[in-house]
Amino acid sequence: MPLPPILKKWIRQWLETEGAKNKAYDSNVDGVFDAGTIPDLDASKITSGVFDLARIPTITRDKLEYPTEDVNLVYLLAINKANTRDWNSYSAGACLETADSFADKAVEAFIIVRDHSLIYARRTNGDVYLAKTDTTNSSREFLVVKNVGGTSTKLGEESVELTLNNGELIKLSCNGSSIKAFRRDMTTAKISATDSDLTSGTFGQRMFEVGDSHLQLPAWLRAPSTPLPQAKCILEAEVVGSGTEEDPLQPDLKREITKHEKFGEIDLASVTWNAFEPKEGHNTMLITITEGNSFVGYKAINQQIAYAKSKNLKVFKPPADYNEACKIYEELKKEFPEWLVGKNSFAYQTLGHEDFDAMQVADTYYSNIVDGIKSDAYKNVPDWEMRKTLHMWKERLKKAKVMKSEAEKCLKKLEEVEKVGW
């Protein structure tokens, strides 16, 4: 049945909006109405040769796909896929964040080095991962923090001196149980922690400080990033702090504070450290150390090793390969039975190979959905986004260059996840 031009135009626009999902659409079709191109449309919806426009299934905005990688939050705001909100009743600034929840994404922004400038990921109510700068935290001034259930925990710190009111390009990436933060160099993470508490949520930025003329540029939503530096040391540390935002839980590391002509107060023992699956209630946590500092170099790492040994805490050399990483993990799991992450997460954080990243992602989805550890972990992520994300990880696993047998097992895990659904 030939269609009126206006109705033909409407259907064509709708099909183009739906994009790849509408394989039946053909630009060469000359006004011929194909019931198969519209979901749930059957002959009963065309009566006596008259097409009833009102009986076409409603197409709601939340079912439409839109760009979710390499897209600015301002664009998402323009298409009603980002929201603005306050942060503590605007006392510390305002936020711009995605309207939808995501699991594996990154947020990148150019920020001003101030206490209130930050980016965040997987926010669900008050629970969130955030990356920020803090020039009062001598020589460890770029950090990642987790706020869950009213308790604040540091997940990692970079040993660096930053300048107040200067600009820094930073990125916070979450995929599976890997939480990574980048500064200036967007290819290799400065901080690379492992944590399973938050699985999905909104991604965004706190954009400005009340009473301050400094404004940030709007953030970008990116694909999750993979490369990690290898660990130079693995050690156990006592947990200190009260768990408040002002005094977060964190590892007790050696400090050697002195005065510096240019930077003022510095810490000669500062290192870049990364938490591995810290859990509230445990009196120690495991960390990896990836760098010393610019003042004394590797000596700072040796100081932290000696400090841990003086307290009879565990210290490990970094594993040489995947099998050795698995052996260390199995030994540590006896001491930390509350860990939810597996050997692939440990291999990834200690060895840094990108193939292990895809493997730990598969483990995370499988344990949450198939094993039912967090069966509703991804319920707020759009269905099309979940399918696209799982497809991405499956393709990466198919191209794995190391431990191919393990990669194949993880590929089957993701296929099982797709069967079970979310």
N, C-alpha and C positions, 0 to 999 in steps of 0.2 A: 504494500500500500504506500504510494508516494506520500511524503509528509509536507506540510506547509513549510515555507522557508524559515520562519521564525522558530518553529519547533525543531527543525533540522539543525539550526544553529545552536539551540540550547543543548540538544543531545550531544552534538559534536564537542562543545565546550566542557560538558560534564565528563565525557569519555577522556578527553585530553587531560583534564584535571586528575582523574584517577590514574593516568599514566600506564605504567607497565602492568598493572593488575588487569587491565582490559585488553587482553591479547586479541579479542574478537574484533577490536576496532581496526578498520582499514580506511585510510584516507582516500582510497579510490572508490569507495562505496558511493553510489550516486543516489542518495536520498532513499535508499531501501532500508526499512526498519527491520532490524534483526533482534527478536525478543531475547536471544541468548546473551546480548551485550548488557542487559540490565538485570541485576540480581532479582530472582524470585518473580520475574515477569512471565506470565503464561497467557494462554489464549483468552482466559476469562476476563483479562483486563482490557480486551478490545471487544467492544459490543456493537453489533450491527454496522461494522465498518467504520465506527467513530472512535478515534483514539482518545482516551480519557487521561489527560495530563495529571489530574489530581491523584490517579491511582499508581503513579510511579513511586516506588519506595523512597522514603525520605532519605536524603543524603546529609548526614550531620557533619559538622566541622571536625569533630573528634575522630572521624573515620578517615579523614583525608591525610595522605602523606605530605610531608614538607621537608625541606633541607634540615639535617641535624648534624652536619659536619662541615667545618670551614664556613660557618655562617655566623654573622654578628648578632648579638642579642637585640640590637636595635631593630634589625630586620624582623626578628621573631616577634618583637613587640608590635611592629606595624601590622603583622598578619594575625595578631591576637594569640601568639604562641609563646609569649613571655609576659611576666607580671612584675610590677613594682611592689615593694612592701617595705615596711619599716624594720629597724633593728633596735630592739629595746626602746620602743616608742620614739624613734628618731633621735634619741639622746646621743647615739654614736654614728648615725648616718642612715642612708637609705639603700635599698638593694634592688637589683635587677636580676631576675632569674627565669629559668625556663618554666613554662606552664605545665609541661608534662614531666613525668619522672623518667629517668634513664638509668641503666645499669652500668654500661661500659662506655664512658665518654671522658673528655677532658675539657677544662675551661681555662682559657688563656687571656691575660690582660696586662696592660701596662699600668702599673700602680705607682703611687707616690709612697716613699718610705715613711710611713706614719703608723702609729699603733692601730688606727682604725681602718687602714687600707688592707683588704684581703679578698681572696676568692674562695669559693666553697663548692662542695660536691656532695651528692647523695643526701641532701637535706630532707628529712622527714620530721615534721613538727620541730622540736628543739634539737634533734639529733643530727649531727653534721660532721663532715671532714672539712677542715679549712687549712689554707696555706697563707702565711702572713710574714711580715717582717717585724722585728722588735729590736731596736737599737739599745735598749736597756739590758738586753740579755748578752752580756759581754762575750764577744767573739763567736757567738752562736746565734746569729741574728736573722737567719731564714729558717722557718720551722713549719712543721705540720702538726696539727692538733686534732684530736677526736673529742667531740662532746656527745656523750651517750647517757641517757637516763639521769641527767643532772651532774654527771661526773666528767671532768675534763682530764684528758691524758695526752701527753706529748708522744707523737709517733716517730719523730725524727727531727734532727737539727743539722744544718750545714755550718761548718766552721768558717765564718766569713765576717768581715767588718763592713758594714754598710753605712752610708752617709744620710743623715736625716734630711728629708725633703727632696732627696734625689729620686729619679725614676728608675724602676726596675721592671723588666718584662719577665713575668712568671707564669707558670702553668701548673695545674693540679690535674692529674690523670688517675682514673680509677678503672680497673678492669679485673674481674674476678675478685680475689682477695688482695690484690696488689694496689697500694696507694703510693703514687709517685709525685714528686714536686720538682719542677724545673725552674732555673733562674738564668736569664740571658741566653744560655745555650738550650734551645728547645729540642735537641736531639738526644741528649743523654741526661738522665735524671741526676739531680744533686742529692735528693732524699728518696729512699726506696723502702718503704715499710710494708709489712704484711698485717692485715687485720680483716676479720670476717664479720664484724658487728653490723655494718651497714651495707646493704646489698643494692639498693636503688634509691632514687630521690631526685630532687631538682638540683640543677647546677647554676651557679651565678656568682655575683660579686657584690661586695659592699662598696658603693661608688664614691661617697664623699663624707667629709667630716663636718658636723655642724659648726658654723662660725669660722670656717677655714676656706680660703679662696682656692685651695688646691682641688682640682677635679681630675678624675680618672677618665681615660678613654674607655668606651664600652667594650666589654669582654667578647671573646669569640668562643663558640662551641666547636670543639675539635674531636677528631677520632682519638681513641686512647693510644698512648705512646708506649713503646716497648723497651728500648735499650736501657740497660742498667750497668753501672760499674761493678766489677767483681769485689767481693768482700776481702778485706785485708786481715780481718780478725773477727772471731765470733766469741762473745763472752756473755756471762750472766752478771746481772747487776741488781742490787737491792733497789726496791721501789721506795721513793720518798715523795712527799707532797700530800696535801689534804684532798685533792681532787676538785678544787674550785677552779674557776677560770683564772683567778689571780695566782693560784698555787697548784697547778695541775700535777697529776701523778706523772713521774718521770724516773729514769734510772739515776741512781746515785753514782755520778762520775767524779773523778778527781778534778779539782779546780786549782789553778795556780795563777792567782790574780796579781797583776803588776800594772805599773803606769807606763804608757807609751806616749812619746812626744807628739805623734800625729793623731792617734786614735783614742787617747785617754786611757781608760781602764780596759785592759785586755786579759785574756785567759791563755796562758802559754800551754795549758794541758787540753785545750779544746780540740775536739775531733768531730768529724761528720759521722753521725751514728743513725741507725735505723732500727726501729722496734720490730720484733717478730711475734705477732699474735699476742699482744699483752692483754691480760684479763684482770679485771678488778677483783680484789680479794686475795690475789697471789702476792706474796711478799718479795718475789724477785721477777725479773723479766729478762728475756733473751734479746740481745741486740747484735747487729753486725756493724763493724766500723769500716768505712770505705776511704776515708782521708784523714790525714793529720791536720796541721794548720800551716799558714804561710810564715809563721815566725820560727818554728823549730822543726817543721816537717814531720817525719815518721816518729821522731822521738816522743811526740805526744801520744801516739798509739802505744808505744812501749810503756809509757807511764800508766795508761789505763789498764793494760794487761797486768802490770805489777800491782796496781791497786786492787783489781779483782782477785788476784791470787792471795793477796794479804788478808782477804776476807774469806778465803777458802771457797771461792765461787768458781764455777766452771769456765774454762778458757779453751777454745779450739782454734787450730790453724784452719784456714779456709780449705774446703775440699778440693781435690785435684780434678775430680770428674763427677758425673751423675751418680755412679754407684757409691762413691765415698760419701757424697751428700746424703744419700738415702740411709746409709749406716749411721751417720751422725744424727740424722733426724729420728731414727728409731730409738737411739739411746736417749735423746732429749725428751721424746714423747713420754717416757716413763716418769720423768720429773715434772712434765707439764701435761697431765692427762686431760686438762680442759681445752687444749688446742682443738679447734675444729678443722683447721687447714691440714693438708697432707704433705707428703714428701716432695711433690712437684713444686709446691709453693716455696719450700725450703731450698730446693735446688735452684729455683729461679732467683731468689734473693741473694744466695751466696755465690752463684756462678754467673748470673746475669744474661744467660743465653736466651734469645727471644723465643726459641722453640719451647722452652720450659714455661714461658708466659702463657702460651696458648693451652698448654697442658694443665696449668693450675686453674685457668679459667674454666676448662671443661670439668675439672674436679669440683669447682665451686658450684656450677649450675647443677651438676649431678647430685651432689650432697644435699643441696637445698630443695630441689624439685623431686627427684626420684627417691632419695632416701628420706625425704620429708623433714629435714632439719628446720627449714624455713619454707614451708610449702606456699606461703603467700608473698614470698620475697619480691616477686616481679609483677604483682597483680595490677600495679598502677602504671606499668610501662606499656605504651601502645603495642598492640599485637604485631603490627607491621614492623615496628622497630625491633621487637624481640626476634622476629624471624630474620630480619636483615642482619642483626648482630650475630646470631648463631651461625648464619651462613658465612659471615666473615671469618669466624674462628674455625669453622670446618675447613674452609679453603686454606687457612694458614697451617692447619694440622696436616693437610694433604701434602703441603710443600715442606714439611719438616726435614731438616738436614741431619739431625742427631736423634738418637734414641727413637728410631722410626717405629719399632714395635710398641713402645709406650705411646707414641703419637697415634697409632692405629687404635689402641684401646681407648684413648681419650676421644677420638673421632666417634667411636661407637657410643660413648657416653652421651655426646651431644645429640646423636641420632635418637637415643632413648629419651632424652629430654624433650625433643620435638614430638615424639609419640605421646608422651604423658601430658604435655601441655603445661600451662602456667596460669 
